[in-house]
Amino acid sequence: MVIKNAKVVTPTEMLEGCDVLIEDGIIKKIGKAQKGAQSIDASGLILVPGFVDIHTHGGYEADFMDATEDAYNKALRFHLDNGTTTVVPTSCTAPRENIVAFIDFARSYMSSDAPYKSAVVGVHLEGPYLSVKNRGAQKLEELASPDKDDYSYMVENADVIKTVTISPELPSAPEMAKALTQAGILVAGGHDDGIYPEFLPTIDAGMSHLTHHYCAMSDLRYKDGKRNVGLREYGLIDDRLTSELIADNLHITPELARLIVRAKGADLVCVVSDSLRCAGQPKDDRLYKLGTGDGAQLVRIGDGIAVTAKEGIYAGSITPVRAMVKNLVSAGIPFADAVKMGTLTPARIIGESETVGSIEEGKKANLCLLDANFNVRKVFLEGKAI
């Protein structure tokens, strides 16, 4: 198959009137006058890599913690409909048996014959090793601490766990970060309540990423008569740390997005949806579970965002990565940088950039055709039109 006459966004430039030849789900050739058994005329459209979302809980009324094929297919369809072709399903703080069930099901889904299995590359555990103060919408009753609670099950499931978010100032957090890093798991800091230099030992031990930067994260404050920066501020200046933005113009405003990108650059910052099961649904009075089970946190759709049912605080996003990339462009971020932050940078952060995240020969044909207004016109998952 050949996608013809597109504006093709590569890692280094935009190629006008270009063709992309796809064979056996792989990008075979990029250039002019390519020939194939089937062709799609993409004149006037922009061909970008399929977006990569490394932090999402679900969509279309399904949460990945439901741990069923139907739930995965629905949530993944929300992302595919919005041009996201690589997804890292994310858990929330919950009883351990629920988290283990989530991990086990993800493994089985990835090896099944489910229609969208290739979109899933591993999972992200958001908690339960988080601070009480900045837990956000995470359940207080299920929080844990690495000095008291066993996390060996995470190491034992390193084959499917891509990322674990921990609060880096917790007792024994450096030891936990070292153990997870040695197992090949990306350790992210977030939902924390530390100040400089309390979190440095965990960074030195291997923590290299920031979960939804500036959201549910420690910030500048006084302690013992001295002003100290929190992880929000420190994360801007330590280039050992990559960063996530929920660029829905609410969690992260356009001005804040420009600040973070100016400080760190597009190679160290990615956008994530942090979408909940209510993403893709109409705004009404319905309540939705964050996670699964009778004790799950309840949320509803607010004004462009998901909020907790009782307190009305931010609980997560209802915005896909594609729309966030559009928001970044509207905020003044260069187009190429904004696309990179939704594709190649997140792929590189989770170690998947050899196969996805950019339009290059030899990579998977995970692609998205957009019009000038960032509307999705067609999506390809390993070369197959969705």
N, C-alpha and C positions, 0 to 999 in steps of 0.2 A: 504494500500500500504506500502511496505517496500523498503527503499533504503539500499542496502546491500553492505558490504565490503568496506565502504568508510573510508577515514581519516577524522574524524569528529572533527571540531573545536568547543569546548565548552568554556564557560567563564574562565575555569581554566586549560584546558589541550587539547592536541590533542589525540583522541582515534584512534588507528590503527585497521583496519579491523572491523569496527563497523557497526551495523545496526540501522536504525531509522524507527520506526513504526509510520505511520500517519493514523489517523482516523478522519473523519469529519473535515478535514482541520487543525487539531491540532496534535502536536507532542505528541504521546501517550507513547512511550517507547524508550529508548536509551540503546543499549546493544548488546550482541552477540545472534546469532541464533533466531532473531525475525521472525515471520511468518505472512503473510498477503495474501489477495486474489491476489495481483499483486506485482511483485518485479522488481526492477531495479538494475542491477549489476553496482556498482560504483567502482569496483576494480581499483586502481591506481589513483583515483580522490579524490579531497579534497572537503568536504561538509562544506560550511560556511553559516552563517546566510545570508538571503537576505540583501543587502546593504540598508542603510537608508540615504536619501539625504534631508536635511532640508533647502536647499537653491538652487533652480533651477528655471529658467525661461522657459525652454522648450527643444525642440530637434526635429529632423526629420521635420524641416520647420514649426513647430507649436510653438506658444507662449501661455502659460497659460492665458495671458490676452486677447487672442482672444475670450475666454469665449464661446466656442462651444464644443459639445461632440466630434466632429471630431478632433479638436485641442488637447483636453485632451487625447484622445485615441492615437494620433500620438506621442505626447510628452511622455506619459507614456510608450508607446511601446519602445521608445529610451532607457528609463531607464531599463525596464524589459529585453530588449535584452542584457543589460550589467549587469544584476544581481541585479539591485536595485528594491526592492519590497515595499519600504515605501518611500513616496514622500511628501514634503511640497511645493506645487506650490507657486511661488514667484512673486509678482507684482514689477513694477518699478514706479518711480515718474511719475505721470500722472494726468490729471484732475480728480477731486474727483468722478465724475460720472462714469469714467472708472474703478476706484478702487472699487467703490461700486458694479458695475456690475460684476467685477471679484470675489468679495466676494460672491455675491448672486449666481453666477453660480457654484462656488465651492461647496456651500451648496447643491444645487440641484443635482450636479453630485454625491456627496457622498451618497445621498439617492436614487439614480436612480438604474436601472438595467444594467448600463453600464458595460462592461466586466472587466474593471480594477478599478472599484470604490473603492475596498478595499485597493488599494495602496495609496489612498489619505487620510491623517489624519488631514488635516487642512491647513491653508495658512500662508504665511509670507508676510508682507507688508514692502518692502524696500523703505522707504520714505513715504511721501514727506518732512518729517521734518529733513532735512539734511543741512549740511553746503554748502556754495557757493564754497569755495576753494576746498574741497575734494569731490565734488559731483560725480567725475568720469564721467561715461557715462550717468548719470541721467540728465534730462532736466532742465536747469536753470529756464525756465519760469514757471515751476510748483512747485518749491520749496516753502515750507511753514515754519512757525515758531509757536511753541505752545503758545506763548504769544499773538498772533494775529489771528490765524486760529483755528477753532473749530475741535477738534479730538474726539468729543463724539460719532461719528459714529463708531469708532473703539471699544469703550467700549460696545456699543450696539450690536456689532457683535462678541462678545467674544466667542460665541459658535463655531465659525469656525476659528477664528484668533488664531494661535499658537504663532506667533512671530511678533514683530514690531521693525524695526531698526530706531533709532533716533540718532541725533547728540547731545551728552549729555551736551555740553556747551551752547546750545541755551537758550535764556530767557524762563523761566517756564518749562524747560525740567525736573527738579526734580518733579514738580507737575504732569506732564504728566506721568512720570515713575511710580509714586505712584498710579495714577488712573488706569493705564493699569495693573500693578502688582496686585492690589486689585481685578481686574476683571478676574484674572487668565491668563493673557497674558504675555509671556516671553518678556522682554524688552532687546534689544540688542543695543550696541553702535557701531557706524560706520559712515563712510563718514563724519567725524568730523574735527573740526579745533581748538580743545581745547588743553590746556596744564595744567599740574598739578599746583594747585589743583582744577582747574575750573570744572572738571568733577566729582569730588568726591561727591558733593551733589546728583547727579543723581544716582550714584552707591549706595549711602546710602539709596536712596529712592526706590531702587528695581532693577535697571539695573544689570543684572547678566550674560550677554553674549556679545561676540565680533563678529561682522559681518566681515567676511573675514579679519582676523588679518593681519596687516601690509599692507593691500591694501586699498588705499583711506582712510588713517587714519593718525591722527596727530602724529608728531614725535618730537624728541629732538630739541629744539631751544632756542635762547636767547630772553629774554623779560625784559625790564627795568634793563638791566645790569646783569641779572642772567640767568643761564642755567636751563631750566626746561624740564622734560620728558613729552612726549606726551602719548597718549593712547596706542601707539605701545609698548613702553617700560613699562609703568605702568601695562599693561595687563599681562606682564610676571610674575609679582610678587604678584598680588592680586588674591588669590585663590577663591575669591567670583565670579570671572569671568571665565566662560568657553569660549572656543575659536574655531573659524572656520579656516581651512586652505584650500585654493584652491591649492592643491598639484599637479599642472600640470607641475612642473619644470620651469615655467615661472612666474606666479604670485608669487609662493613660490618656491625658488630653494631648492635643496637637503640640502645645508648647513643651510639655514634658517629654514627648516623643523626640522632639528636636534636641532637647537637652541631652537625653541619654545617647542618642545616635551621634551627636557631635562629640560627646566625651569618649565613646567607645568605638564607633565606626560600625559599618554594616557587616563586617566580617565577624564581629563578636556579639551581635544583637540579632535575635530572631523574634518573629511574632508568633504567638500561640493563641488559639481560640479560647482555651479553658471553657469550652462550651458545655452546657448541661443538657439534660434530656429535654428540656423545654425549648431548646434552640430549634428554629424552624416551625414553631407553633404560633398560633395567633394569641395576641394579648387578651386575656380574659381573667376570670377569677379562679381558675383551676390551680390546685396545688400539685407540685411535683416533688418526688423524692430525689435527694442528692445521695446517690448510692442505692442500696437496696435494704430490705428488711423492715420490720415493724418500727425500729427505733431510728430510722434514717431522718436526717434533717429535711424539713419541708421548705420548699422555695416556691416563688411565683414569679411571673414576668412583670417587671416594672417598666419604667420608661427607657427602653432600649437595653435592658440589662436584667439579669436574674437577681432577686433579693430574697433574704430569708423571710419566711411567712410571718414570724412574730416581730422581730426587731426591725425588719426592713433594711438591713445592711447588705452591702454587695455580697453576692454568693457566687457569682460566676458570670460567664458571658453567654450571649445568644447570637454572637457574630462570628461568621467563618473567617478563616485566614484571608481568603480572597478580598473580602470587604475591608479587612484591616490593612492590607497592602494598599488598597485604594485610598484609605484614610491617610496613610503615610504620605502618599503622593500629594494629596490635597493639603497636607501639613507643610509641604515644601521639601520633603525628602526626595532626592533625585530618583527617577523612575527605576533605573537599573539597580540602585541600592535597595529600594523598597521591595522589588521582586526578589532580589537575593535574600533579603531578610525573611521571606516567606517560602524559600525553596532551598537554595544551596547552603546557606548558613545553618538552618536547623538540621539538615541532612548531615553536615559535617560535625555538628555538636554531638549527635548520637552515633557517629561512626558509620553512616550509610552513604556517604557522598561518592563512593566508588561506583554505585549503581543507580542512584536517584539524585534529584535536586538540581540538575542542569541538563540542557540540551547539548549533548556531546555524543559523538559516534562511539558505540559500544555500550552505552547506558540503556536502561530500561526505557521503553517508549511510554512513559507516564507523562502525559502532555495535556495542556488545556488551551483551547482556543477562546480568546476574549475579543469582544468588540471594543471600540474606543472608550466606552463608558464602563468597562470592566465587567460587563455582563458575560456570563458563560454561554458560549455557543456550542461547544462540543468538548467532551472529555475522553481521554484515552487511558486505559489501564493496561499496561503491557501490550500496547498496540491495538487493543480492542476498544471500539467506541462504546461508551457507556450511555 
